[in-house]
Amino acid sequence: MVQLDLIELADLVRPEQLVAEILRQNPQMPVPVPLEDLARLAGISKIEAFTSEGFEGALIANATKSQGAIFYSNRGPRPRQRFTIGHELGHFLLPWHRQAKFQCTAEDITSGGNKDWEIQANQFAAELLIPAPLVKTRLQKLKDPELAHIMALRDEFETSMEMTARRVVELSEYACAVIFSKDNVVRYPVWSPYFTHRLCVKKGERLPAKSPSREAASDPDEWHELDAHWWLVERRGEDTPESVYEQTLVQENGHKVTLLTYDPE
């Protein structure tokens, strides 16, 4: 059973501070994180699905932000609905989000657009749904990065593949990166602090010609070895790995997730 002392949250203004305090109050936080229970303890009296073409989520609160209701689109998969609820809860708890009413589009919840409060609400949702301390504990046991590990954590935390992959790579102590693509065109990459070599593919560019990630089907458990120059920039005076190892998960509608790693020098 989770608990929430709102007084301890009152002076915290950043998403990571709020989540850190929630975790401090709940040292045995269940997984998946009981989002609805935490929201109700925060003062959310209603959490309800709705049908809307224009909005992904909404928050309606009283003037003092002591009570409120959260609405989320019924169209998306459960991980996306959970993220939307977390996003709206972020609006409710972050003290400088002073509006009593938020109506958030798919773009707000996917990328945050150019609005600081939407970006912060997304940060809060990610931190709360897949908390760094819980992920790090699991990664220490799993050791080498693999797509199978990311998929297992995705199922355990009830989060999307994309959010889980990003979180795993950002927190990994191994040299690894993940490339998100659609129709073999790079959407964006994310890499760990230990992935110190620069990628030679950028947003909007096609996946490397010789990479198995271009194939229409894949076994996400299978590793492929590729000459490093297909993925990494070769710099004079810098020791570049000879090979890069990759795994790819082919998803729906042309989306793919490619995990890269290399042996440390």
Disulfide bonds with the S-S distance in Angstrom:
none
